[in-house]
Amino acid sequence: MATSKVSPPPPPSPPRSSSSPSESKQQEQNPEMATPTASDISSVLDSPANKAQEAHHIAFFQSIPWCSSLLSSTRNLIISQPVSRVIRPSGCEEDALISQALNSPDAIPAYITFYPPPPKPTDYVYEVKSLIALGPKVNGWEGICHGGIVMTLLDEVMGQIFAVNKDSGAMGNKMPLLTGYLNTAFKRPVRTGTKEKPAIVLIVARLTKLEGRKHFCEGVVYGDEEGKDELARAEALFVQLRESKL
């Protein structure tokens, strides 16, 4: 794991929901209000809370020398908060694991994705990288990330390939994809840090092959920016759903 001589500032706490007590009570009384529509979710992507969270997380990683080097290595690099991390409207539980359960100062306090822009806006992005901060609440053994969480993060970042291409229009109106299999090899322990100074990992995900509804990917967890400290590797199949399966 690469170390920094400059201690980064503590990662930000997730912004609190702006819903008032009266709104929350009203949602409890009317279940229909607790299920936001697609337009509701779209409207919060550019909300002040989400923009603040994204800016704080990018600034956190830019304060760490080896992460900053990665984020400035390519001109016009697209750096953003992944859609699965977006703070959703009250009552929406889509992506709840990443956006809520693990979104805390002592679990996964910071998470961003980045990739170079494709030649054309609607061309496929075949590789996405992520920087993820790991605190003590994702431990298995003390100081070591739980193996199931490592697999979750590999699955998560590989899934961002489809989120990115869906957002750009490269995937058109393709139906959602679900994980068919995820074969993981653990090579070295994935270390975690403290609430005040979480450990950082780099995850690189690639789309390697397309066969109809089958999308094959690979993902690697690194403990440094040079790709030498390989901690875990996975091969996965994502299968596009048929409309009748929704």
C-alpha positions in Angstrom: 0.0 0.0 0.0 1.5 3.3 -1.0 1.7 5.8 1.9 1.6 9.6 1.9 3.8 12.0 3.8 0.9 14.4 3.9 -2.0 13.3 6.1 -5.2 14.0 4.2 -8.1 15.7 5.9 -10.8 13.4 7.3 -13.3 12.3 4.7 -16.6 14.2 4.9 -19.6 12.9 6.5 -22.5 12.2 4.2 -24.7 15.3 3.9 -28.0 15.0 5.8 -31.3 14.7 4.1 -33.1 18.0 3.6 -36.5 16.5 4.2 -38.4 18.2 7.0 -40.0 16.2 9.9 -43.4 17.1 8.5 -42.4 15.7 5.1 -41.1 12.5 6.7 -44.3 12.0 8.7 -46.3 12.6 5.6 -44.4 10.0 3.7 -45.0 7.4 6.5 -48.7 8.1 6.3 -48.8 7.9 2.5 -46.8 4.9 1.2 -47.1 6.1 -2.4 -45.0 9.2 -1.5 -42.2 6.9 -0.3 -41.5 5.5 -3.7 -39.9 8.2 -5.8 -40.3 8.1 -9.6 -37.4 8.0 -12.1 -37.7 11.8 -12.6 -37.4 12.3 -8.8 -34.1 10.4 -8.8 -32.9 12.3 -11.8 -33.6 15.6 -10.2 -31.4 14.9 -7.2 -28.3 14.1 -9.2 -27.5 17.8 -9.4 -28.8 18.7 -6.0 -26.7 20.8 -3.6 -26.2 17.8 -1.3 -24.9 15.6 -4.1 -22.7 18.2 -5.6 -21.2 19.0 -2.2 -20.6 15.3 -1.5 -18.9 14.8 -4.9 -16.7 17.9 -4.5 -15.6 16.8 -1.0 -14.7 13.3 -2.1 -12.7 14.5 -5.1 -10.9 17.0 -2.9 -10.1 14.3 -0.4 -8.4 12.1 -2.9 -6.6 15.0 -4.5 -5.1 15.7 -1.1 -3.2 12.4 -1.2 -0.2 12.6 -3.5 -0.4 9.3 -5.3 -4.1 9.7 -5.8 -3.7 13.2 -7.1 -1.1 12.0 -9.5 -3.6 9.5 -10.9 -6.3 12.1 -11.2 -4.0 14.5 -13.1 -2.3 11.9 -15.3 -4.7 12.3 -18.3 -5.9 15.4 -19.9 -9.7 16.0 -19.7 -10.1 13.0 -17.3 -13.8 12.6 -16.3 -13.9 12.4 -12.5 -17.2 12.0 -10.8 -19.2 10.4 -7.9 -20.6 7.1 -9.1 -24.4 7.0 -9.6 -24.7 4.3 -7.0 -23.3 6.7 -4.4 -25.8 9.4 -5.1 -27.9 10.5 -2.1 -31.4 9.4 -3.1 -34.8 10.9 -2.2 -36.2 9.9 1.1 -37.8 6.5 0.8 -35.8 5.4 -2.2 -33.8 2.3 -1.5 -32.1 1.7 -4.9 -28.4 1.3 -4.4 -29.0 1.5 -0.6 -25.9 -0.6 0.2 -23.4 1.8 -1.4 -25.3 5.1 -1.0 -26.5 4.5 2.5 -25.2 1.4 4.5 -21.6 1.8 3.6 -21.6 5.6 3.2 -20.2 6.7 6.5 -17.0 8.1 7.9 -15.9 4.7 9.3 -17.0 2.4 6.5 -16.5 3.8 2.9 -16.2 7.5 3.5 -15.1 8.4 0.0 -15.5 6.9 -3.5 -15.0 8.3 -7.0 -14.7 7.0 -10.5 -12.6 8.4 -13.3 -11.9 7.6 -17.0 -10.6 9.4 -20.1 -13.4 10.6 -22.4 -14.0 8.3 -25.4 -13.2 9.6 -29.0 -17.0 10.4 -29.5 -19.5 11.1 -26.7 -21.5 8.0 -27.6 -18.6 5.6 -28.0 -18.2 2.8 -25.5 -16.1 3.4 -22.4 -14.3 0.1 -21.9 -12.4 0.9 -18.7 -13.3 2.6 -15.5 -11.1 3.2 -12.5 -12.2 4.0 -8.9 -10.5 5.3 -5.8 -12.2 4.0 -2.6 -11.4 4.8 1.0 -11.8 1.9 3.5 -12.4 2.5 7.2 -12.7 0.0 10.1 -16.4 -0.8 9.7 -15.6 -3.0 6.6 -13.2 -5.1 8.6 -13.2 -8.9 8.7 -10.0 -9.4 10.7 -8.8 -6.3 12.4 -7.2 -4.0 9.8 -8.2 -6.3 6.9 -11.2 -5.7 4.7 -13.8 -8.5 4.8 -13.5 -10.7 1.7 -17.2 -10.3 0.9 -16.8 -6.5 0.8 -13.8 -6.8 -1.5 -16.0 -8.9 -3.9 -18.8 -6.3 -3.5 -16.4 -3.5 -4.5 -15.2 -5.4 -7.5 -18.8 -6.1 -8.6 -19.7 -2.5 -7.9 -16.9 -0.9 -10.0 -17.4 -3.3 -12.9 -21.0 -2.3 -12.8 -20.0 1.3 -13.2 -18.9 0.5 -16.7 -22.5 0.0 -17.6 -23.7 3.0 -15.6 -21.2 5.3 -17.5 -22.2 3.9 -20.9 -25.9 4.1 -20.1 -25.6 7.7 -19.0 -23.6 8.7 -22.2 -26.1 7.0 -24.4 -23.6 4.5 -25.7 -25.8 1.6 -24.5 -28.9 3.1 -25.9 -32.1 1.7 -24.3 -30.6 -1.6 -23.3 -32.3 -3.3 -20.4 -30.5 -3.5 -17.0 -27.7 -6.0 -16.4 -27.3 -8.4 -13.4 -24.3 -10.3 -12.3 -24.2 -13.8 -13.7 -21.0 -14.9 -11.9 -18.1 -13.3 -10.1 -15.0 -15.4 -9.7 -12.5 -13.8 -7.4 -8.9 -14.6 -6.5 -7.5 -13.0 -3.3 -3.7 -12.5 -3.6 -2.9 -10.3 -0.6 -4.9 -8.8 2.3 -6.8 -5.6 1.4 -5.9 -3.3 4.3 -8.3 -0.9 6.0 -7.5 2.2 7.9 -9.0 4.2 10.8 -11.9 6.6 10.8 -9.4 9.5 10.9 -7.1 8.0 8.2 -8.8 5.4 6.0 -6.7 3.2 3.6 -7.0 3.8 -0.1 -7.4 1.2 -2.9 -7.5 1.6 -6.6 -9.9 -0.6 -8.5 -9.6 -1.0 -12.3 -12.6 -2.5 -14.2 -12.6 -3.5 -17.9 -15.2 -4.7 -20.3 -13.4 -7.5 -22.1 -16.0 -9.1 -24.4 -19.6 -8.8 -25.6 -21.7 -11.7 -26.7 -25.3 -10.7 -27.3 -26.8 -10.2 -23.8 -23.6 -11.4 -22.2 -21.0 -8.8 -21.0 -17.7 -10.1 -19.7 -15.6 -8.0 -17.4 -12.5 -8.2 -15.3 -11.6 -6.1 -12.2 -8.4 -5.7 -10.2 -7.9 -4.2 -6.7 -4.5 -2.4 -6.3 -2.9 -1.0 -3.2 -0.9 1.6 -5.2 -1.0 3.8 -8.3 1.5 1.9 -10.3 -0.4 -1.4 -10.7 2.3 -3.4 -8.9 0.6 -4.1 -5.6 -2.2 -6.4 -6.8 -4.4 -7.5 -4.0 -7.4 -9.2 -5.6 -8.6 -10.0 -9.1 -12.0 -11.0 -10.5 -13.6 -12.2 -13.7 -17.4 -11.6 -14.1 -20.3 -12.1 -16.4 -23.1 -9.6 -16.5 -26.3 -10.6 -18.3 -28.7 -8.1 -19.8 -32.2 -8.8 -18.7 -35.1 -9.4 -21.1 -37.9 -7.0 -20.7 -40.3 -9.8 -19.6 -38.0 -10.4 -16.6 -38.5 -7.0 -15.0 
